[in-house]
Amino acid sequence: MHKTTLLSACVLAGLLLAGTARAQEATACPQLPASANLTWNYRASGNADLCVAHRADGSEAFGLYISPKPSFEPARPDRAEQGQVDGQSLYWYRAELAAQPGVEARETVFTLPDGRSAHIWLQAPNADGLAASLQLVQGLHFQPGHGEAQVAGQ
């Protein structure tokens, strides 16, 4: 399994978001489901966008990295669930966090209509939490125009 891929993405997220405690207007992040009660923490990184969704208690719900080229290469043996995001069919792949062996972790990558790549990762303490997280991410809506302003949580 890709222990380092998800871990690398989480470390990247932490480094890019270090010192950014408050949520920023996330103009490049997808629209969150209205009932999600999440906010985006956004950071631009060169020609890529890092979006991390946080719950009201400050914990990370999931993250995504939008870039011109894929930042994740899935391995077929790690394929776990079929799903969809913003109406696009995809597969979720198992990932492991070396420091958290009991955590359920998944990631996926797919191409957006504008040709950019979206790499999404999430983790949950158990199977029920994983199912809830996958359902939540399914409700994301990527804006047709990159960089259009939106309000986090709408």
C-alpha positions in Angstrom: 0.0 0.0 0.0 1.0 3.6 -0.4 2.0 4.5 3.1 4.1 7.4 2.0 1.7 8.9 -0.5 -1.0 9.8 2.0 1.5 10.6 4.7 3.4 12.9 2.3 0.1 14.6 1.4 -0.7 15.2 5.0 2.8 16.5 5.8 2.6 18.7 2.7 -0.7 20.0 4.0 0.7 20.7 7.4 3.7 22.5 6.1 1.7 24.6 3.7 -0.9 25.5 6.3 1.5 26.1 9.1 0.9 29.5 10.6 -2.5 29.8 8.9 -4.8 29.1 11.8 -7.8 31.0 10.5 -9.9 29.9 7.5 -9.3 32.0 4.4 -11.6 32.7 1.5 -11.0 29.6 -0.6 -11.7 30.8 -4.1 -10.1 27.8 -5.8 -11.6 25.1 -3.6 -14.8 23.2 -4.5 -18.1 24.1 -3.1 -18.8 22.2 0.2 -22.2 20.6 0.7 -24.5 23.1 2.6 -25.1 20.7 5.5 -21.4 19.9 5.9 -20.6 22.5 8.6 -17.1 22.7 7.3 -14.7 25.5 6.4 -11.9 25.6 3.9 -8.3 26.4 4.9 -6.7 27.3 1.6 -3.1 27.8 0.4 -1.9 28.5 -3.1 1.3 26.6 -3.9 2.8 27.7 -7.3 0.3 26.7 -9.9 -1.5 24.4 -7.5 -4.1 24.8 -4.8 -4.3 23.0 -1.4 -7.7 22.9 0.2 -8.2 21.3 3.6 -11.7 21.1 5.1 -11.9 21.6 8.8 -14.7 20.8 11.2 -16.0 23.3 13.8 -13.6 21.7 16.4 -10.6 22.4 14.1 -10.0 18.8 13.2 -9.3 17.9 9.5 -12.2 16.3 7.7 -10.4 15.8 4.4 -8.0 17.5 2.0 -7.4 18.0 -1.7 -4.7 19.1 -3.9 -5.6 20.6 -7.3 -2.7 20.7 -9.7 -1.9 20.7 -13.5 -0.5 17.1 -13.2 -1.6 14.3 -10.9 0.2 14.2 -7.5 -0.9 10.6 -6.7 -0.5 7.4 -8.7 -3.0 4.8 -7.6 -2.0 1.1 -7.5 -4.7 -1.3 -8.6 -4.1 -3.7 -5.7 -5.0 -0.9 -3.3 -8.4 -0.3 -4.9 -11.1 -0.3 -2.3 -14.4 1.3 -3.1 -16.0 2.6 -6.2 -17.5 6.1 -5.7 -18.1 9.4 -7.3 -17.2 13.1 -6.7 -19.2 15.9 -8.3 -20.9 13.3 -10.5 -17.7 11.8 -11.8 -17.2 8.0 -11.2 -13.9 7.0 -9.6 -12.2 4.5 -7.3 -11.0 5.1 -3.8 -7.7 3.5 -2.8 -6.6 2.2 0.6 -3.8 4.1 2.2 -2.0 3.6 5.5 -0.7 6.0 8.0 2.4 4.5 9.5 2.0 6.3 12.8 -1.8 5.4 13.0 -2.2 1.7 12.0 -5.9 1.4 13.0 -7.1 4.5 11.0 -9.2 3.9 7.9 -7.6 6.1 5.1 -8.5 6.5 1.5 -7.3 8.7 -1.4 -8.3 9.1 -5.0 -7.3 11.2 -8.0 -9.3 12.3 -11.0 -9.3 14.8 -13.8 -11.4 18.0 -13.6 -13.3 19.3 -16.6 -10.7 22.0 -17.1 -7.9 19.4 -17.3 -6.4 19.9 -13.9 -6.0 16.9 -11.5 -7.7 16.7 -8.1 -6.1 14.4 -5.4 -8.4 13.9 -2.4 -7.4 12.2 0.8 -9.4 11.4 4.0 -9.0 9.4 7.1 -11.5 8.1 9.7 -11.2 6.2 13.0 -13.4 3.3 11.9 -15.6 2.0 9.0 -18.6 4.1 10.0 -16.6 7.2 10.0 -15.0 6.3 6.7 -18.5 5.8 5.1 -19.6 9.2 6.4 -16.5 10.9 5.1 -16.9 9.3 1.6 -20.5 10.4 1.5 -19.5 14.0 2.5 -16.8 14.2 -0.2 -19.3 12.9 -2.8 -21.2 16.1 -2.3 -18.3 18.4 -3.4 -19.0 20.6 -6.4 -16.1 21.9 -8.4 -16.7 25.3 -9.9 -16.5 25.4 -13.7 -14.3 28.5 -13.7 -11.1 28.3 -11.7 -10.7 31.0 -9.2 -14.3 32.1 -8.9 -15.1 33.5 -5.5 -17.3 31.4 -3.2 -18.1 31.4 0.5 -16.8 28.4 2.5 -19.5 26.0 3.7 -22.0 26.9 1.0 
